[in-house]
Amino acid sequence: MKIAIIGAGFTGLSAAYELVKNGHEVVVFEKDTTPGGLAVGFKQEEWNWSLESHYHHWFTNDINVLNLAKEINFDVLIKRPKTSVYVDQALYQLDSPVKVLTFPRLPFFDRIRMAIVLGALRYDPFWKSLEGIKTEEFLSKTMGRKAYEKIWEPQLKNKFGEYAEDIALSWFWARIKKRTSSLVYPKGGFLQFAQTLVKECEKRGGKFLFSTEVVELKNNKNGVEVKYKIENLKFKIENYDAVIVTLSSFFFTKIVPDLPENYKNKLLSLKGLGAINLVLRLKKQFLKDGTYWLSICDKKSPIMAIIEHTNYMDKKYYNNEHIVYLGNYLPSTHPYMKMDGKELLKIYDPFLKKINPDYQLSIINLHLFTTPFAQPIIPINYSKIMPPFETSLKSVYLANIHQVYPWDRGTNYAVELGKKVALIISNA
């Protein structure tokens, strides 16, 4: 079969790899200049490794992406970084049962309750019974108001904003279920991993068209008509036996004019948040206790999380610079999404100085990255509204971030998604 894939993120790359292995003729269209999607990377001339525009890592149980890395002989690094929370204007390590039980900001009984609830969720193999329960209601009742208000409510508010009270417990279960103390990172960065996967596809006959935007999909008597931009604002049209679209549901509706209104409305009813990451390049360490991931448990904080990448991967790969992500998930209409890096840092600065008063003195440079769709909103009973791979257009398949449920977004599930949709097409 002749198959087009729209988008060279890890869903598109994984689908392409599976399809070319099975002898299909595959063309991947990517609007960006490089592969990777939400894990796209950039590299400074003086760095040995690339860096992701939006922070990424794998867990040691992310079998789909780790098996893929093994299959293409791509080396990975496994390390156990430190994970902490910012509570009551101080940092506390909170990444193991012992740390939960010794957490000093809660009474001992509340620590016991929290540990029991987290353990029960982690070892519960069944998510389906949890999706009709709201996370906020469950945690406040089972852990108690003190633990919920001190630890979990600020994180939910900072992550989901106005949707914080609507998130299904199945989403929270997935976050607890999959977390591992050790983390995995592709050697050289996610960009190099994506580029290696492109080369493996090309070896088997796959074709990639970067800096190429698909503007329209239609069914015709020859299958699926793909219209895309070429140089000098001209367009080209080609026919394919099948098309996989890995764009967000919103952008999918923009390139398919013939969608039935009821199907289109169902897709557009799926909510999500964008991501904004301000990356600081520093001469000195920001989180001096060695924390890699700092969750901010402060509802007044302008920042959701602080991730010091070089407290995880050695700074030697980045010319001995200290790399810090200041991350947020926000609606695409939020004022922060329209600011430049310097404007955003002015807003963040008073809060950052509470943690490291002198960080400004060591700034080398900063980089700002935004994307309109990065975190799906998972309301109760989401499985009833999750879109199928098959769309209302014959031989056009949709595979995106809204379909990794019950798991949360991440490259492991993007790879799994790509494999699933490739299997459906191969068996069609």
C-alpha angles and dihedrals in degrees: 000000000000106000132184122204119198110210132025097222116122093279090056093042093049092048091048092050093050093046097048089049087058092052101258123144106243133188119184119202118202126178092201125072093241138035126252108081110207087001093056113143141208132203134208116219093244094050124093093205134042122241129220118248086222119033116262140174138153131237119232090248094055090113099168097060094033091053089049091051089050092049093055092040095245115159121232133190124225120203138157108231126186119261120197144169129228107227129162091355095305139092122245127181108235108168106112140042090257092054090049092051093048097042103134099205095072133056113259094251091054090050089053092050092048092049092049093050094047091048092049092051093045094054097038106105094192120081099165095078090053100055094081091058125082116234093223094054094044098048095045092051099042101036096032131244095278095057092041095049094042100046116007108032094058091049093049091047093047092047103040105020111190091008095057095106094047100058116120120238089235088070092052090045090056091052092052096039096055101039116114128185092231120058133203129223129184111246109253094015139282093288091061090047091051092047091050090052089051090053092049090053092047091052087061094047101271117148127212126199109193124188085029122127123201109216104177144019124194138166117240137163090278096053122262122000114215118197117192141169122258131177123314092026091290126138135224129201126207133172125232135185091227139002130206115201115199096174122114115280090252093057091042089060089051095058098042110066095176099063114131110248095239092053092044092050092051090054093046091050089066107100129213144162132234125233129236122188126183108198117204121199108203138182091218136040115273102197097045096188089067097252114161099188121031117186111202112228096188120102091204094056117114088211128067099199141355115215119187101199094190091058083067106031118038115265089225088082089060101047089272091296121143110235119206128181119205102198137195138165109215141159112270088244095057114121091238089064090064097049129095123235097266093049091050093048090055088059094045095043101085091052094044091052090059087066101033114009094189102044093110090066092064101045112131097174143320135225128198124209128181135177126182097221123039111118123046119214110236112202123183116294091016093160088072093060101033108120119242122236091250113080132198089267116081113252093002114119130192120211117168147129093292090067104055090086134165084033124065125248118286142122093266091062092040087059091047090049092052092051092050096051091044089054092051091053094045090053095044 
